[in-house]
Amino acid sequence: MNDRAPIQPTSQQTKSDGAAASTDAGVDPEPPQSALSVDVVMDDADWLAFGDADAAVQSAAQALATHPNIIAGSAEAVIALSSDDEVARLNGTYRHKPKPTNVLSFPAADTPNRAADDPRVLGDIILARETILAEAAEQGTPVRHHLQHLVIHGLLHLLGYDHETEPDAERMEALEITVLSRLGIANPYEGDLEPNGIAQGPKQSLS
């Protein structure tokens, strides 16, 4: 998974269709109401391998949003289902690393004059379809579960979490593990931790 990118791009994608559908383990439950509104946009049409990717993204986002003490007040984010080519372009433009990565997070700038009843804009998340599929196959993880892990990871970056130090990484990973368990997804960090907090072993998810 990537670090946070410093600049929020302008979303130019088309909205995806979003209705509940079959998952790797069955049917996603109706997500509970929360303070987080997520706009899922389709930047690459070939996401059929994930089933209903929109429903998977929404379920992951709401599982995080309904976790205690995660979001104060209302908030909104954009999550783009994109491709390796687009993520490589954005990664080169904003992080000077012109190669694909599984997820990019672009936190929005602070808005100190935001009205009290306006939602907080968290920013944008861009997901790379081909990289996610390849990682899931390498890890032996259901593609939908890996997608949902990346959504949670990216949203935590938008909320200010990071994994630059071992304590920060352990804090972030513990939250991810807890939220994923609410979705019936096993702990993706099954190996030992290196000093930077990256899990090693067959379920390695971070890069």
C-alpha positions in Angstrom: 0.0 0.0 0.0 1.2 3.5 -0.7 1.8 6.5 1.5 -0.5 9.4 1.3 -0.1 11.6 -1.8 0.2 15.3 -1.0 -2.3 16.8 -3.4 -5.9 16.0 -4.0 -6.6 15.4 -7.7 -9.8 16.5 -9.4 -12.2 13.6 -9.9 -13.1 13.1 -13.6 -14.5 9.6 -13.4 -18.0 8.4 -14.1 -20.2 7.1 -11.3 -20.5 3.4 -11.0 -23.7 1.5 -10.5 -24.1 0.4 -6.8 -26.4 -2.4 -5.7 -25.8 -5.2 -3.3 -24.6 -8.4 -5.0 -22.9 -11.7 -4.3 -19.5 -11.6 -2.6 -16.8 -14.2 -2.1 -18.5 -15.3 1.1 -22.1 -14.6 0.2 -24.1 -11.3 0.1 -22.9 -8.1 1.7 -25.3 -7.1 4.5 -27.1 -3.7 4.3 -24.5 -1.3 5.7 -25.5 0.6 8.8 -26.1 4.3 8.7 -23.0 6.4 9.5 -21.5 9.8 9.3 -19.4 8.9 6.2 -20.7 9.3 2.6 -18.6 7.7 -0.1 -19.0 8.4 -3.8 -17.7 5.4 -5.8 -16.7 6.3 -9.3 -15.7 4.0 -12.2 -12.5 5.0 -13.9 -11.9 1.6 -15.5 -14.8 -0.7 -16.6 -13.1 -4.0 -16.1 -13.8 -4.7 -12.4 -16.1 -7.7 -13.0 -13.6 -10.0 -11.2 -14.5 -8.3 -7.9 -18.3 -9.0 -8.2 -20.1 -5.8 -7.2 -17.1 -3.7 -6.4 -19.3 -0.7 -5.5 -21.0 -2.7 -2.8 -17.7 -4.1 -1.5 -16.3 -0.6 -1.2 -19.3 0.8 0.5 -19.4 -2.1 3.0 -15.7 -1.6 3.9 -16.2 2.2 4.2 -19.2 1.8 6.5 -17.5 -0.8 8.6 -14.7 1.7 9.3 -17.1 4.7 9.7 -19.2 2.9 12.4 -16.1 1.9 14.4 -16.0 4.0 17.7 -14.1 7.3 17.6 -13.1 7.2 14.0 -15.1 10.0 12.5 -16.3 13.1 14.4 -19.3 14.6 12.7 -20.2 13.9 9.0 -17.6 13.4 6.3 -17.4 12.4 2.6 -14.8 10.9 0.3 -14.5 9.8 -3.3 -13.1 6.4 -4.1 -12.2 5.7 -7.8 -12.0 2.2 -9.2 -9.2 2.7 -11.6 -6.3 1.0 -13.5 -2.6 0.5 -13.2 -2.0 3.0 -16.0 -3.9 5.8 -14.3 -2.4 5.1 -10.9 1.1 5.1 -12.4 0.4 8.5 -14.0 -0.9 10.0 -10.7 1.9 8.4 -8.8 4.5 9.9 -11.1 2.8 13.3 -11.1 2.3 13.7 -7.3 4.9 11.4 -5.7 7.5 11.2 -8.5 7.2 7.5 -8.6 5.9 6.7 -12.2 4.8 3.1 -11.5 1.5 1.5 -10.3 0.8 0.8 -6.7 -2.3 -0.7 -5.2 -3.9 2.4 -3.7 -3.2 6.1 -3.7 -4.8 8.4 -1.0 -5.1 12.2 -1.6 -6.2 14.0 1.6 -8.2 17.1 1.0 -6.9 20.4 2.2 -8.2 21.6 5.5 -11.2 24.0 5.3 -11.2 26.0 8.5 -14.2 28.1 7.5 -16.4 25.1 6.8 -19.9 25.6 8.2 -20.7 23.5 11.2 -23.4 21.5 9.4 -21.3 20.9 6.3 -19.6 17.5 6.0 -15.8 17.3 6.2 -14.3 16.5 2.8 -11.7 13.8 3.5 -10.3 13.5 -0.1 -9.9 11.0 -2.9 -8.7 7.3 -3.0 -7.6 5.8 -6.3 -7.4 2.0 -6.6 -5.4 0.1 -9.3 -7.3 -2.9 -10.5 -4.5 -5.0 -12.1 -2.2 -4.6 -9.1 -4.9 -5.5 -6.6 -5.8 -8.7 -8.6 -2.1 -9.7 -8.8 -1.5 -9.1 -5.1 -4.6 -11.1 -4.1 -3.5 -14.0 -6.3 0.0 -13.9 -4.9 -1.3 -13.9 -1.3 -4.1 -16.4 -1.9 -6.6 -13.8 -0.7 -10.1 -13.4 -2.1 -10.0 -10.3 -4.4 -12.9 -8.8 -2.7 -11.3 -9.0 0.7 -8.1 -7.5 -0.6 -10.1 -4.6 -2.1 -11.9 -4.0 1.1 -8.6 -4.0 3.1 -7.2 -1.4 0.7 -10.3 0.8 1.0 -10.0 0.8 4.8 -6.3 1.4 4.6 -6.8 4.3 2.2 -9.5 5.9 4.3 -7.4 5.7 7.4 -4.7 7.7 5.5 -7.3 10.3 4.6 -8.2 10.5 8.3 -4.5 11.2 9.2 -3.2 7.7 10.1 0.2 6.6 8.8 2.8 3.9 9.1 6.0 5.8 9.0 7.1 4.6 12.4 6.6 1.2 14.0 4.2 2.5 16.7 2.1 4.3 14.1 2.1 1.2 11.8 1.0 -1.0 14.7 -1.8 1.4 15.6 -3.0 1.6 12.0 -2.7 -2.2 11.4 -4.6 -2.9 14.7 -7.5 -0.7 13.5 -7.5 -2.4 10.1 -7.6 -5.9 11.7 -10.5 -4.9 14.0 -12.5 -3.3 11.2 -11.8 -6.2 8.8 -13.0 -8.7 11.4 -16.4 -6.9 11.4 -16.6 -7.9 7.7 -15.6 -11.5 8.4 -12.2 -11.0 6.9 -9.1 -12.6 8.5 -6.1 -10.7 9.8 -4.0 -9.9 6.7 -0.9 -9.3 8.8 0.0 -12.9 9.7 3.8 -12.6 9.5 6.4 -10.9 11.8 6.8 -7.1 11.6 9.8 -5.4 10.2 11.0 -2.2 11.8 8.8 -0.1 9.4 5.7 -2.1 10.5 5.3 -4.0 7.2 4.0 -7.5 7.6 6.1 -10.4 6.2 4.8 -13.7 5.1 2.2 -15.2 2.7 -0.4 -12.5 3.6 1.8 -9.5 3.0 -0.3 -6.6 1.9 1.8 -3.5 2.1 4.5 -2.2 -0.2 
